[in-house]
Amino acid sequence: MSPPPAYDVLTALVVLACLAQITALAILRWGRLTCPHCDLTIRFEGVKRDEALRLQRHMNTHIASHDAEGADQ
């Protein structure tokens, strides 16, 4: 006895949702950037590579501002 067609559709939807989640995990980035001077933390999850690189540059600029303040004193 075969399952009703509704179960086949539901199974197909579950499989597609799983594949979409796996693809998103492979493409999207997540992480945490912390400033060693003031403990500012930027946490990101599910962002594309370009956005992750932008956040990294932002943190590098922030750290450089601390270094410049230390050099001025």
HELIX and SHEET records of a PDB file:
HELIX    1   1 PRO A    5  ILE A   27  1                                  23    
HELIX    2   2 ARG A   49  ASP A   72  1                                  24    
SHEET    1   A 2 ARG A  29  THR A  34  0                                        
SHEET    2   A 2 THR A  41  VAL A  47 -1                                        
END                                                                             
